[in-house]
């Protein structure tokens, strides 16, 4: 009897994916979003979410304790 495999779940849920046999994993095919490779230039351009300007003050956030704005 062949086991029904939830392909979408297999790609989202690592624990489920690892519970499949090697044969079942091989039958899934490539990940639907595909392989993404970044060039060295792209990797050097990534700021990682870093910003030199930090605005922690807001007139809307009145319950926040008073802070000094930078």
N, C-alpha and C positions, 0 to 999 in steps of 0.2 A: 504494500500500500504506500503510495507516494504522499509525502507530507506537503500540505499547502504552505507555501512560504509567502509571507507578507513582504514583498520587495521594498516598498516604501519604508516600512518599519525597519527592515534590515539596514538600510542606508542611514536612518536617523538614530537608531538605538544600538549602541555598541554592544551592550550585553546580549541583546537578541542576535546580533550578527555573529558574535563569538559562540553562541549556542548552536549555530548551524554547523553541519559537517563540512569538511573541505570540498566535497562534491557539490553540496548545496550552495556554498559560497561561490564556487566557480561558475555555477549556473546563473548567478545574479547578473553577470555582465558588468560593464563599466558603470561607474557612478554617473547618474544622469546629469549632474552639473559639469562633468568632465574634469580633466586635469588642468590646473592653472599653474603656469610657470611664469615667474617674474624675472625680468632681466636684472643684472647687477645695478644698472642705472636706475631702474624703478625702485629697487630696494634702498638705494642710497637716498632717494628723494622722499621716502616715507618719514613723516615726522612722528609717527606713533601716537598721535593725538596730543602731542606736546604743543603748548602755546606759550608765547612770551608775555601775553596780556591776560591777566586774571582779574575778572570783575566779580567779586564776591558780594558786593553791596547791591541792594535793591530796595527801592522805595516800597515795593509791594510786599516784601517779606518783613512785616513788622514784628512777628513773634520771635524773630531771631535776636540773639543777644547783640548789643551794640558792637560794631567792629570798625576798625580803621580801614578806609578804602585806600588801596594803593594805586 
